[in-house]
């Protein structure tokens, strides 16, 4: 009996660190359409490794959201050059260009660090990004 209770408590603790809310696929129809003169950048995290670490994600130096396990959000931006960054005990950056009407997908994850896990941001192709974000919790504004 004590083992069962311990297992239930451990499961509950694990779930606390994950993003919650409706799946992106369930909210997609309620989200605003991409404005014709802008691009959309999706930020997401599929892994729960290092789930207690949920660093902020900055776009051109301004925080736009956090790297929540099993979570996804997006930012609509004008065409141009962008730098996404994530900071834990080190800062990692990713530079890319967004065109009008284009969707970019930036995956974030936590790798092993000396004291704290290191946040990583990487650009993934749209097909992979759409597939990986479909069942993640939408953590953005509706």
N, CA, C and O atoms as a GROMACS GRO file, in nm:
protein
  568
    1UNK      N    1   0.082  -0.119   0.000
    1UNK     CA    2   0.000   0.000   0.000
    1UNK      C    3   0.087   0.126   0.000
    1UNK      O    4   0.058   0.223  -0.070
    2UNK      N    5   0.194   0.123   0.081
    2UNK     CA    6   0.283   0.239   0.087
    2UNK      C    7   0.349   0.263  -0.048
    2UNK      O    8   0.371   0.377  -0.088
    3UNK      N    9   0.381   0.156  -0.119
    3UNK     CA   10   0.441   0.169  -0.253
    3UNK      C   11   0.344   0.237  -0.350
    3UNK      O   12   0.384   0.323  -0.428
    4UNK      N   13   0.219   0.198  -0.344
    4UNK     CA   14   0.119   0.256  -0.433
    4UNK      C   15   0.105   0.406  -0.405
    4UNK      O   16   0.101   0.486  -0.499
    5UNK      N   17   0.098   0.443  -0.280
    5UNK     CA   18   0.087   0.584  -0.243
    5UNK      C   19   0.212   0.659  -0.288
    5UNK      O   20   0.202   0.770  -0.341
    6UNK      N   21   0.328   0.600  -0.267
    6UNK     CA   22   0.453   0.663  -0.312
    6UNK      C   23   0.456   0.683  -0.462
    6UNK      O   24   0.500   0.787  -0.510
    7UNK      N   25   0.410   0.583  -0.536
    7UNK     CA   26   0.405   0.593  -0.682
    7UNK      C   27   0.309   0.703  -0.727
    7UNK      O   28   0.340   0.779  -0.819
    8UNK      N   29   0.195   0.712  -0.663
    8UNK     CA   30   0.098   0.816  -0.698
    8UNK      C   31   0.153   0.955  -0.668
    8UNK      O   32   0.134   1.047  -0.747
    9UNK      N   33   0.221   0.970  -0.556
    9UNK     CA   34   0.281   1.099  -0.522
    9UNK      C   35   0.390   1.136  -0.621
    9UNK      O   36   0.398   1.251  -0.664
   10UNK      N   37   0.474   1.041  -0.656
   10UNK     CA   38   0.581   1.068  -0.753
   10UNK      C   39   0.523   1.106  -0.888
   10UNK      O   40   0.574   1.197  -0.954
   11UNK      N   41   0.417   1.040  -0.930
   11UNK     CA   42   0.353   1.073  -1.058
   11UNK      C   43   0.296   1.214  -1.054
   11UNK      O   44   0.307   1.289  -1.151
   12UNK      N   45   0.236   1.250  -0.943
   12UNK     CA   46   0.180   1.384  -0.929
   12UNK      C   47   0.287   1.491  -0.934
   12UNK      O   48   0.266   1.595  -0.996
   13UNK      N   49   0.400   1.467  -0.871
   13UNK     CA   50   0.511   1.562  -0.873
   13UNK      C   51   0.562   1.578  -1.014
   13UNK      O   52   0.593   1.690  -1.055
   14UNK      N   53   0.573   1.472  -1.090
   14UNK     CA   54   0.620   1.481  -1.227
   14UNK      C   55   0.526   1.564  -1.313
   14UNK      O   56   0.572   1.641  -1.398
   15UNK      N   57   0.398   1.551  -1.292
   15UNK     CA   58   0.301   1.622  -1.375
   15UNK      C   59   0.294   1.771  -1.343
   15UNK      O   60   0.254   1.850  -1.428
   16UNK      N   61   0.331   1.810  -1.222
   16UNK     CA   62   0.325   1.950  -1.182
   16UNK      C   63   0.413   2.037  -1.272
   16UNK      O   64   0.375   2.150  -1.302
   17UNK      N   65   0.528   1.987  -1.314
   17UNK     CA   66   0.620   2.067  -1.395
   17UNK      C   67   0.583   2.076  -1.541
   17UNK      O   68   0.645   2.153  -1.614
   18UNK      N   69   0.487   2.001  -1.587
   18UNK     CA   70   0.451   2.002  -1.729
   18UNK      C   71   0.349   2.109  -1.758
   18UNK      O   72   0.268   2.146  -1.672
   19UNK      N   73   0.353   2.159  -1.881
   19UNK     CA   74   0.254   2.258  -1.923
   19UNK      C   75   0.116   2.193  -1.922
   19UNK      O   76   0.102   2.075  -1.954
   20UNK      N   77   0.016   2.272  -1.886
   20UNK     CA   78  -0.119   2.218  -1.887
   20UNK      C   79  -0.206   2.309  -1.973
   20UNK      O   80  -0.172   2.423  -2.003
   21UNK      N   81  -0.318   2.256  -2.010
   21UNK     CA   82  -0.410   2.331  -2.094
   21UNK      C   83  -0.448   2.250  -2.215
   21UNK      O   84  -0.404   2.136  -2.231
   22UNK      N   85  -0.530   2.308  -2.300
   22UNK     CA   86  -0.574   2.235  -2.420
   22UNK      C   87  -0.459   2.215  -2.517
   22UNK      O   88  -0.366   2.295  -2.524
   23UNK      N   89  -0.467   2.107  -2.591
   23UNK     CA   90  -0.366   2.080  -2.694
   23UNK      C   91  -0.374   2.184  -2.804
   23UNK      O   92  -0.481   2.240  -2.830
   24UNK      N   93  -0.261   2.210  -2.867
   24UNK     CA   94  -0.259   2.305  -2.978
   24UNK      C   95  -0.359   2.265  -3.085
   24UNK      O   96  -0.429   2.350  -3.139
   25UNK      N   97  -0.367   2.134  -3.115
   25UNK     CA   98  -0.458   2.088  -3.220
   25UNK      C   99  -0.604   2.118  -3.184
   25UNK      O  100  -0.688   2.135  -3.273
   26UNK      N  101  -0.636   2.124  -3.054
   26UNK     CA  102  -0.774   2.151  -3.011
   26UNK      C  103  -0.806   2.300  -3.014
   26UNK      O  104  -0.923   2.337  -3.025
   27UNK      N  105  -0.706   2.386  -3.005
   27UNK     CA  106  -0.729   2.530  -3.000
   27UNK      C  107  -0.700   2.599  -3.133
   27UNK      O  108  -0.731   2.717  -3.150
   28UNK      N  109  -0.642   2.527  -3.228
   28UNK     CA  110  -0.598   2.585  -3.355
   28UNK      C  111  -0.707   2.668  -3.423
   28UNK      O  112  -0.680   2.777  -3.473
   29UNK      N  113  -0.829   2.617  -3.425
   29UNK     CA  114  -0.937   2.688  -3.494
   29UNK      C  115  -0.978   2.817  -3.421
   29UNK      O  116  -1.040   2.904  -3.482
   30UNK      N  117  -0.947   2.829  -3.294
   30UNK     CA  118  -0.983   2.947  -3.215
   30UNK      C  119  -0.873   3.054  -3.216
   30UNK      O  120  -0.896   3.167  -3.173
   31UNK      N  121  -0.757   3.019  -3.264
   31UNK     CA  122  -0.644   3.112  -3.263
   31UNK      C  123  -0.653   3.208  -3.381
   31UNK      O  124  -0.709   3.174  -3.486
   32UNK      N  125  -0.597   3.327  -3.365
   32UNK     CA  126  -0.602   3.423  -3.476
   32UNK      C  127  -0.523   3.374  -3.597
   32UNK      O  128  -0.422   3.306  -3.583
   33UNK      N  129  -0.572   3.410  -3.714
   33UNK     CA  130  -0.500   3.376  -3.837
   33UNK      C  131  -0.373   3.458  -3.844
   33UNK      O  132  -0.363   3.565  -3.784
   34UNK      N  133  -0.278   3.407  -3.918
   34UNK     CA  134  -0.153   3.479  -3.938
   34UNK      C  135  -0.180   3.600  -4.027
   34UNK      O  136  -0.228   3.585  -4.139
   35UNK      N  137  -0.150   3.722  -3.978
   35UNK     CA  138  -0.169   3.840  -4.063
   35UNK      C  139  -0.085   3.829  -4.190
   35UNK      O  140   0.027   3.778  -4.186
   36UNK      N  141  -0.139   3.876  -4.301
   36UNK     CA  142  -0.072   3.863  -4.431
   36UNK      C  143   0.067   3.924  -4.435
   36UNK      O  144   0.155   3.876  -4.506
   37UNK      N  145   0.087   4.030  -4.358
   37UNK     CA  146   0.215   4.102  -4.363
   37UNK      C  147   0.314   4.057  -4.257
   37UNK      O  148   0.417   4.122  -4.237
   38UNK      N  149   0.286   3.946  -4.189
   38UNK     CA  150   0.374   3.898  -4.082
   38UNK      C  151   0.410   3.752  -4.098
   38UNK      O  152   0.357   3.682  -4.185
   39UNK      N  153   0.501   3.706  -4.013
   39UNK     CA  154   0.538   3.565  -4.004
   39UNK      C  155   0.506   3.518  -3.863
   39UNK      O  156   0.479   3.600  -3.775
   40UNK      N  157   0.508   3.388  -3.842
   40UNK     CA  158   0.475   3.332  -3.710
   40UNK      C  159   0.589   3.242  -3.665
   40UNK      O  160   0.638   3.158  -3.741
   41UNK      N  161   0.631   3.261  -3.540
   41UNK     CA  162   0.736   3.178  -3.482
   41UNK      C  163   0.675   3.098  -3.368
   41UNK      O  164   0.623   3.155  -3.272
   42UNK      N  165   0.681   2.966  -3.379
   42UNK     CA  166   0.636   2.876  -3.273
   42UNK      C  167   0.756   2.838  -3.188
   42UNK      O  168   0.862   2.803  -3.241
   43UNK      N  169   0.740   2.844  -3.057
   43UNK     CA  170   0.841   2.800  -2.962
   43UNK      C  171   0.781   2.683  -2.885
   43UNK      O  172   0.669   2.692  -2.837
   44UNK      N  173   0.855   2.574  -2.873
   44UNK     CA  174   0.798   2.458  -2.806
   44UNK      C  175   0.905   2.370  -2.742
   44UNK      O  176   1.023   2.379  -2.774
   45UNK      N  177   0.858   2.285  -2.652
   45UNK     CA  178   0.945   2.189  -2.583
   45UNK      C  179   0.870   2.058  -2.568
   45UNK      O  180   0.764   2.054  -2.506
   46UNK      N  181   0.926   1.952  -2.625
   46UNK     CA  182   0.861   1.821  -2.619
   46UNK      C  183   0.912   1.736  -2.503
   46UNK      O  184   0.843   1.642  -2.462
   47UNK      N  185   1.026   1.766  -2.452
   47UNK     CA  186   1.090   1.682  -2.350
   47UNK      C  187   1.057   1.730  -2.209
   47UNK      O  188   1.038   1.849  -2.185
   48UNK      N  189   1.049   1.634  -2.115
   48UNK     CA  190   1.031   1.670  -1.975
   48UNK      C  191   1.163   1.661  -1.899
   48UNK      O  192   1.166   1.686  -1.778
   49UNK      N  193   1.272   1.627  -1.968
   49UNK     CA  194   1.402   1.624  -1.901
   49UNK      C  195   1.432   1.763  -1.845
   49UNK      O  196   1.420   1.862  -1.916
   50UNK      N  197   1.469   1.769  -1.720
   50UNK     CA  198   1.496   1.897  -1.656
   50UNK      C  199   1.372   1.981  -1.640
   50UNK      O  200   1.377   2.103  -1.652
   51UNK      N  201   1.256   1.915  -1.614
   51UNK     CA  202   1.129   1.986  -1.615
   51UNK      C  203   1.119   2.097  -1.512
   51UNK      O  204   1.039   2.189  -1.530
   52UNK      N  205   1.197   2.092  -1.406
   52UNK     CA  206   1.193   2.199  -1.307
   52UNK      C  207   1.255   2.327  -1.363
   52UNK      O  208   1.233   2.435  -1.310
   53UNK      N  209   1.333   2.314  -1.469
   53UNK     CA  210   1.398   2.429  -1.531
   53UNK      C  211   1.312   2.474  -1.648
   53UNK      O  212   1.295   2.401  -1.746
   54UNK      N  213   1.257   2.594  -1.637
   54UNK     CA  214   1.170   2.649  -1.741
   54UNK      C  215   1.213   2.792  -1.771
   54UNK      O  216   1.143   2.888  -1.738
   55UNK      N  217   1.329   2.806  -1.834
   55UNK     CA  218   1.382   2.941  -1.858
   55UNK      C  219   1.299   3.020  -1.957
   55UNK      O  220   1.226   2.964  -2.038
   56UNK      N  221   1.312   3.151  -1.948
   56UNK     CA  222   1.245   3.239  -2.042
   56UNK      C  223   1.310   3.231  -2.178
   56UNK      O  224   1.430   3.204  -2.191
   57UNK      N  225   1.230   3.255  -2.280
   57UNK     CA  226   1.279   3.261  -2.418
   57UNK      C  227   1.268   3.406  -2.462
   57UNK      O  228   1.162   3.467  -2.453
   58UNK      N  229   1.379   3.460  -2.510
   58UNK     CA  230   1.381   3.599  -2.556
   58UNK      C  231   1.390   3.601  -2.708
   58UNK      O  232   1.456   3.517  -2.770
   59UNK      N  233   1.323   3.698  -2.767
   59UNK     CA  234   1.328   3.720  -2.911
   59UNK      C  235   1.377   3.864  -2.930
   59UNK      O  236   1.310   3.960  -2.891
   60UNK      N  237   1.496   3.875  -2.990
   60UNK     CA  238   1.561   4.006  -3.005
   60UNK      C  239   1.569   4.080  -2.872
   60UNK      O  240   1.547   4.201  -2.865
   61UNK      N  241   1.603   4.005  -2.766
   61UNK     CA  242   1.626   4.063  -2.635
   61UNK      C  243   1.503   4.083  -2.548
   61UNK      O  244   1.517   4.123  -2.432
   62UNK      N  245   1.383   4.056  -2.598
   62UNK     CA  246   1.260   4.073  -2.521
   62UNK      C  247   1.200   3.936  -2.490
   62UNK      O  248   1.180   3.855  -2.581
   63UNK      N  249   1.171   3.911  -2.362
   63UNK     CA  250   1.112   3.782  -2.324
   63UNK      C  251   0.973   3.769  -2.383
   63UNK      O  252   0.888   3.857  -2.367
   64UNK      N  253   0.950   3.656  -2.451
   64UNK     CA  254   0.821   3.631  -2.516
   64UNK      C  255   0.745   3.513  -2.458
   64UNK      O  256   0.628   3.492  -2.490
   65UNK      N  257   0.810   3.434  -2.372
   65UNK     CA  258   0.747   3.317  -2.313
   65UNK      C  259   0.849   3.235  -2.239
   65UNK      O  260   0.963   3.278  -2.220
   66UNK      N  261   0.809   3.115  -2.197
   66UNK     CA  262   0.902   3.027  -2.127
   66UNK      C  263   0.906   2.890  -2.193
   66UNK      O  264   0.814   2.848  -2.263
   67UNK      N  265   1.015   2.823  -2.168
   67UNK     CA  266   1.040   2.690  -2.223
   67UNK      C  267   0.978   2.586  -2.129
   67UNK      O  268   1.047   2.521  -2.052
   68UNK      N  269   0.846   2.572  -2.137
   68UNK     CA  270   0.772   2.481  -2.050
   68UNK      C  271   0.766   2.342  -2.111
   68UNK      O  272   0.738   2.328  -2.230
   69UNK      N  273   0.793   2.238  -2.032
   69UNK     CA  274   0.786   2.101  -2.084
   69UNK      C  275   0.647   2.071  -2.141
   69UNK      O  276   0.545   2.103  -2.080
   70UNK      N  277   0.645   2.010  -2.259
   70UNK     CA  278   0.521   1.974  -2.328
   70UNK      C  279   0.432   2.093  -2.357
   70UNK      O  280   0.310   2.081  -2.359
   71UNK      N  281   0.494   2.210  -2.380
   71UNK     CA  282   0.418   2.331  -2.409
   71UNK      C  283   0.460   2.396  -2.539
   71UNK      O  284   0.571   2.374  -2.588
   72UNK      N  285   0.370   2.476  -2.596
   72UNK     CA  286   0.395   2.546  -2.722
   72UNK      C  287   0.324   2.682  -2.718
   72UNK      O  288   0.214   2.693  -2.664
   73UNK      N  289   0.386   2.783  -2.774
   73UNK     CA  290   0.324   2.913  -2.792
   73UNK      C  291   0.381   2.974  -2.919
   73UNK      O  292   0.480   2.924  -2.972
   74UNK      N  293   0.320   3.081  -2.968
   74UNK     CA  294   0.373   3.145  -3.088
   74UNK      C  295   0.373   3.296  -3.073
   74UNK      O  296   0.304   3.352  -2.988
   75UNK      N  297   0.453   3.360  -3.160
   75UNK     CA  298   0.463   3.505  -3.166
   75UNK      C  299   0.454   3.543  -3.314
   75UNK      O  300   0.525   3.486  -3.397
   76UNK      N  301   0.368   3.639  -3.346
   76UNK     CA  302   0.361   3.692  -3.482
   76UNK      C  303   0.455   3.812  -3.492
   76UNK      O  304   0.455   3.899  -3.405
   77UNK      N  305   0.535   3.815  -3.599
   77UNK     CA  306   0.638   3.916  -3.614
   77UNK      C  307   0.642   3.969  -3.757
   77UNK      O  308   0.603   3.900  -3.851
   78UNK      N  309   0.690   4.092  -3.774
   78UNK     CA  310   0.710   4.142  -3.911
   78UNK      C  311   0.829   4.070  -3.974
   78UNK      O  312   0.914   4.018  -3.902
   79UNK      N  313   0.836   4.066  -4.106
   79UNK     CA  314   0.951   4.002  -4.172
   79UNK      C  315   1.081   4.067  -4.125
   79UNK      O  316   1.088   4.188  -4.102
   80UNK      N  317   1.185   3.984  -4.112
   80UNK     CA  318   1.314   4.039  -4.070
   80UNK      C  319   1.403   3.934  -4.008
   80UNK      O  320   1.373   3.815  -4.010
   81UNK      N  321   1.514   3.981  -3.953
   81UNK     CA  322   1.612   3.895  -3.887
   81UNK      C  323   1.582   3.889  -3.737
   81UNK      O  324   1.550   3.990  -3.675
   82UNK      N  325   1.593   3.769  -3.681
   82UNK     CA  326   1.561   3.750  -3.540
   82UNK      C  327   1.668   3.667  -3.470
   82UNK      O  328   1.738   3.585  -3.530
   83UNK      N  329   1.678   3.695  -3.340
   83UNK     CA  330   1.767   3.617  -3.254
   83UNK      C  331   1.685   3.566  -3.137
   83UNK      O  332   1.634   3.645  -3.057
   84UNK      N  333   1.671   3.435  -3.127
   84UNK     CA  334   1.605   3.372  -3.014
   84UNK      C  335   1.714   3.330  -2.917
   84UNK      O  336   1.817   3.278  -2.958
   85UNK      N  337   1.692   3.353  -2.789
   85UNK     CA  338   1.792   3.313  -2.690
   85UNK      C  339   1.724   3.256  -2.567
   85UNK      O  340   1.609   3.287  -2.536
   86UNK      N  341   1.799   3.172  -2.498
   86UNK     CA  342   1.753   3.108  -2.376
   86UNK      C  343   1.872   3.105  -2.281
   86UNK      O  344   1.984   3.074  -2.322
   87UNK      N  345   1.848   3.137  -2.155
   87UNK     CA  346   1.958   3.148  -2.060
   87UNK      C  347   1.929   3.068  -1.934
   87UNK      O  348   1.824   3.082  -1.872
   88UNK      N  349   2.024   2.985  -1.897
   88UNK     CA  350   2.024   2.919  -1.766
   88UNK      C  351   2.157   2.961  -1.704
   88UNK      O  352   2.175   3.078  -1.671
   89UNK      N  353   2.251   2.866  -1.688
   89UNK     CA  354   2.383   2.909  -1.641
   89UNK      C  355   2.469   2.958  -1.758
   89UNK      O  356   2.575   3.018  -1.737
   90UNK      N  357   2.423   2.933  -1.879
   90UNK     CA  358   2.486   2.988  -2.000
   90UNK      C  359   2.374   3.037  -2.092
   90UNK      O  360   2.259   2.994  -2.080
   91UNK      N  361   2.408   3.125  -2.184
   91UNK     CA  362   2.310   3.174  -2.280
   91UNK      C  363   2.336   3.108  -2.415
   91UNK      O  364   2.450   3.102  -2.462
   92UNK      N  365   2.230   3.059  -2.477
   92UNK     CA  366   2.239   3.000  -2.611
   92UNK      C  367   2.152   3.084  -2.704
   92UNK      O  368   2.043   3.126  -2.667
   93UNK      N  369   2.203   3.107  -2.825
   93UNK     CA  370   2.132   3.192  -2.921
   93UNK      C  371   2.112   3.120  -3.053
   93UNK      O  372   2.185   3.028  -3.088
   94UNK      N  373   2.010   3.165  -3.124
   94UNK     CA  374   1.977   3.111  -3.255
   94UNK      C  375   1.936   3.228  -3.343
   94UNK      O  376   1.845   3.303  -3.308
   95UNK      N  377   2.002   3.244  -3.457
   95UNK     CA  378   1.969   3.352  -3.550
   95UNK      C  379   1.900   3.294  -3.674
   95UNK      O  380   1.941   3.191  -3.726
   96UNK      N  381   1.795   3.363  -3.719
   96UNK     CA  382   1.721   3.319  -3.837
   96UNK      C  383   1.642   3.436  -3.895
   96UNK      O  384   1.628   3.541  -3.831
   97UNK      N  385   1.593   3.417  -4.014
   97UNK     CA  386   1.514   3.518  -4.084
   97UNK      C  387   1.372   3.468  -4.100
   97UNK      O  388   1.349   3.349  -4.125
   98UNK      N  389   1.276   3.557  -4.085
   98UNK     CA  390   1.135   3.525  -4.104
   98UNK      C  391   1.084   3.608  -4.221
   98UNK      O  392   1.105   3.729  -4.225
   99UNK      N  393   1.018   3.543  -4.316
   99UNK     CA  394   0.959   3.610  -4.431
   99UNK      C  395   0.809   3.627  -4.409
   99UNK      O  396   0.750   3.562  -4.322
  100UNK      N  397   0.749   3.712  -4.486
  100UNK     CA  398   0.605   3.736  -4.480
  100UNK      C  399   0.531   3.605  -4.509
  100UNK      O  400   0.560   3.537  -4.608
  101UNK      N  401   0.435   3.570  -4.423
  101UNK     CA  402   0.355   3.449  -4.442
  101UNK      C  403   0.424   3.320  -4.401
  101UNK      O  404   0.366   3.212  -4.416
  102UNK      N  405   0.545   3.328  -4.350
  102UNK     CA  406   0.624   3.208  -4.316
  102UNK      C  407   0.604   3.169  -4.170
  102UNK      O  408   0.586   3.253  -4.082
  103UNK      N  409   0.607   3.038  -4.146
  103UNK     CA  410   0.604   2.985  -4.010
  103UNK      C  411   0.740   2.923  -3.979
  103UNK      O  412   0.792   2.844  -4.058
  104UNK      N  413   0.796   2.960  -3.866
  104UNK     CA  414   0.921   2.903  -3.817
  104UNK      C  415   0.891   2.826  -3.690
  104UNK      O  416   0.802   2.864  -3.614
  105UNK      N  417   0.964   2.719  -3.667
  105UNK     CA  418   0.947   2.637  -3.548
  105UNK      C  419   1.079   2.628  -3.474
  105UNK      O  420   1.179   2.581  -3.529
  106UNK      N  421   1.079   2.674  -3.349
  106UNK     CA  422   1.199   2.673  -3.266
  106UNK      C  423   1.173   2.577  -3.149
  106UNK      O  424   1.088   2.602  -3.064
  107UNK      N  425   1.249   2.468  -3.148
  107UNK     CA  426   1.239   2.370  -3.040
  107UNK      C  427   1.338   2.410  -2.931
  107UNK      O  428   1.454   2.442  -2.960
  108UNK      N  429   1.292   2.407  -2.808
  108UNK     CA  430   1.385   2.429  -2.697
  108UNK      C  431   1.390   2.302  -2.613
  108UNK      O  432   1.293   2.226  -2.606
  109UNK      N  433   1.502   2.281  -2.551
  109UNK     CA  434   1.516   2.167  -2.461
  109UNK      C  435   1.628   2.195  -2.362
  109UNK      O  436   1.704   2.290  -2.377
  110UNK      N  437   1.636   2.111  -2.262
  110UNK     CA  438   1.736   2.128  -2.156
  110UNK      C  439   1.834   2.012  -2.167
  110UNK      O  440   1.796   1.895  -2.170
  111UNK      N  441   1.964   2.047  -2.172
  111UNK     CA  442   2.068   1.945  -2.171
  111UNK      C  443   2.140   1.951  -2.037
  111UNK      O  444   2.118   2.043  -1.958
  112UNK      N  445   2.225   1.855  -2.011
  112UNK     CA  446   2.298   1.850  -1.885
  112UNK      C  447   2.390   1.970  -1.872
  112UNK      O  448   2.452   2.011  -1.970
  113UNK      N  449   2.399   2.025  -1.752
  113UNK     CA  450   2.488   2.135  -1.723
  113UNK      C  451   2.570   2.103  -1.599
  113UNK      O  452   2.552   1.998  -1.538
  114UNK      N  453   2.659   2.194  -1.562
  114UNK     CA  454   2.742   2.171  -1.444
  114UNK      C  455   2.660   2.186  -1.317
  114UNK      O  456   2.656   2.095  -1.234
  115UNK      N  457   2.593   2.302  -1.300
  115UNK     CA  458   2.508   2.324  -1.183
  115UNK      C  459   2.360   2.313  -1.220
  115UNK      O  460   2.280   2.254  -1.148
  116UNK      N  461   2.327   2.371  -1.333
  116UNK     CA  462   2.188   2.375  -1.380
  116UNK      C  463   2.190   2.328  -1.526
  116UNK      O  464   2.290   2.347  -1.596
  117UNK      N  465   2.083   2.268  -1.571
  117UNK     CA  466   2.077   2.226  -1.711
  117UNK      C  467   2.091   2.345  -1.804
  117UNK      O  468   2.054   2.457  -1.769
  118UNK      N  469   2.144   2.321  -1.921
  118UNK     CA  470   2.161   2.425  -2.022
  118UNK      C  471   2.041   2.426  -2.116
  118UNK      O  472   1.999   2.321  -2.165
  119UNK      N  473   1.987   2.543  -2.140
  119UNK     CA  474   1.880   2.557  -2.237
  119UNK      C  475   1.937   2.563  -2.377
  119UNK      O  476   2.039   2.628  -2.400
  120UNK      N  477   1.873   2.497  -2.470
  120UNK     CA  478   1.915   2.495  -2.610
  120UNK      C  479   1.795   2.535  -2.696
  120UNK      O  480   1.682   2.494  -2.668
  121UNK      N  481   1.819   2.615  -2.799
  121UNK     CA  482   1.715   2.647  -2.897
  121UNK      C  483   1.766   2.608  -3.034
  121UNK      O  484   1.881   2.635  -3.069
  122UNK      N  485   1.679   2.542  -3.113
  122UNK     CA  486   1.718   2.499  -3.247
  122UNK      C  487   1.601   2.514  -3.342
  122UNK      O  488   1.485   2.493  -3.304
  123UNK      N  489   1.632   2.550  -3.464
  123UNK     CA  490   1.532   2.564  -3.569
  123UNK      C  491   1.504   2.426  -3.627
  123UNK      O  492   1.597   2.351  -3.657
  124UNK      N  493   1.376   2.393  -3.645
  124UNK     CA  494   1.340   2.265  -3.707
  124UNK      C  495   1.254   2.295  -3.829
  124UNK      O  496   1.192   2.401  -3.839
  125UNK      N  497   1.250   2.201  -3.922
  125UNK     CA  498   1.172   2.223  -4.043
  125UNK      C  499   1.023   2.224  -4.009
  125UNK      O  500   0.981   2.158  -3.913
  126UNK      N  501   0.942   2.298  -4.085
  126UNK     CA  502   0.799   2.313  -4.055
  126UNK      C  503   0.722   2.181  -4.044
  126UNK      O  504   0.633   2.170  -3.960
  127UNK      N  505   0.753   2.083  -4.127
  127UNK     CA  506   0.681   1.955  -4.119
  127UNK      C  507   0.704   1.889  -3.984
  127UNK      O  508   0.609   1.843  -3.920
  128UNK      N  509   0.828   1.884  -3.940
  128UNK     CA  510   0.861   1.827  -3.809
  128UNK      C  511   0.797   1.910  -3.698
  128UNK      O  512   0.739   1.856  -3.604
  129UNK      N  513   0.809   2.042  -3.709
  129UNK     CA  514   0.753   2.131  -3.608
  129UNK      C  515   0.603   2.114  -3.591
  129UNK      O  516   0.553   2.106  -3.479
  130UNK      N  517   0.530   2.108  -3.701
  130UNK     CA  518   0.384   2.090  -3.694
  130UNK      C  519   0.349   1.956  -3.629
  130UNK      O  520   0.257   1.947  -3.548
  131UNK      N  521   0.424   1.852  -3.666
  131UNK     CA  522   0.399   1.720  -3.610
  131UNK      C  523   0.428   1.716  -3.460
  131UNK      O  524   0.351   1.659  -3.383
  132UNK      N  525   0.538   1.778  -3.419
  132UNK     CA  526   0.578   1.773  -3.278
  132UNK      C  527   0.492   1.863  -3.189
  132UNK      O  528   0.481   1.836  -3.069
  133UNK      N  529   0.432   1.967  -3.242
  133UNK     CA  530   0.354   2.059  -3.159
  133UNK      C  531   0.206   2.022  -3.148
  133UNK      O  532   0.137   2.072  -3.059
  134UNK      N  533   0.158   1.940  -3.235
  134UNK     CA  534   0.015   1.906  -3.242
  134UNK      C  535  -0.045   1.869  -3.106
  134UNK      O  536  -0.153   1.917  -3.071
  135UNK      N  537   0.023   1.784  -3.030
  135UNK     CA  538  -0.033   1.734  -2.904
  135UNK      C  539   0.025   1.802  -2.780
  135UNK      O  540   0.006   1.754  -2.668
  136UNK      N  541   0.096   1.912  -2.799
  136UNK     CA  542   0.150   1.986  -2.684
  136UNK      C  543   0.046   2.082  -2.630
  136UNK      O  544  -0.044   2.125  -2.704
  137UNK      N  545   0.057   2.117  -2.503
  137UNK     CA  546  -0.036   2.211  -2.441
  137UNK      C  547  -0.007   2.352  -2.492
  137UNK      O  548   0.107   2.397  -2.491
  138UNK      N  549  -0.111   2.421  -2.537
  138UNK     CA  550  -0.094   2.558  -2.584
  138UNK      C  551  -0.081   2.648  -2.462
  138UNK      O  552  -0.173   2.656  -2.380
  139UNK      N  553   0.032   2.716  -2.450
  139UNK     CA  554   0.060   2.801  -2.334
  139UNK      C  555   0.055   2.949  -2.368
  139UNK      O  556   0.085   3.034  -2.283
  140UNK      N  557   0.018   2.982  -2.490
  140UNK     CA  558   0.010   3.122  -2.532
  140UNK      C  559  -0.125   3.184  -2.500
  140UNK      O  560  -0.209   3.124  -2.433
  141UNK      N  561  -0.143   3.305  -2.551
  141UNK     CA  562  -0.268   3.378  -2.529
  141UNK      C  563  -0.368   3.341  -2.639
  141UNK      O  564  -0.332   3.332  -2.756
  142UNK      N  565  -0.492   3.322  -2.599
  142UNK     CA  566  -0.598   3.289  -2.696
  142UNK      C  567  -0.678   3.412  -2.731
  142UNK      O  568  -0.771   3.404  -2.811
   0.00000   0.00000   0.00000
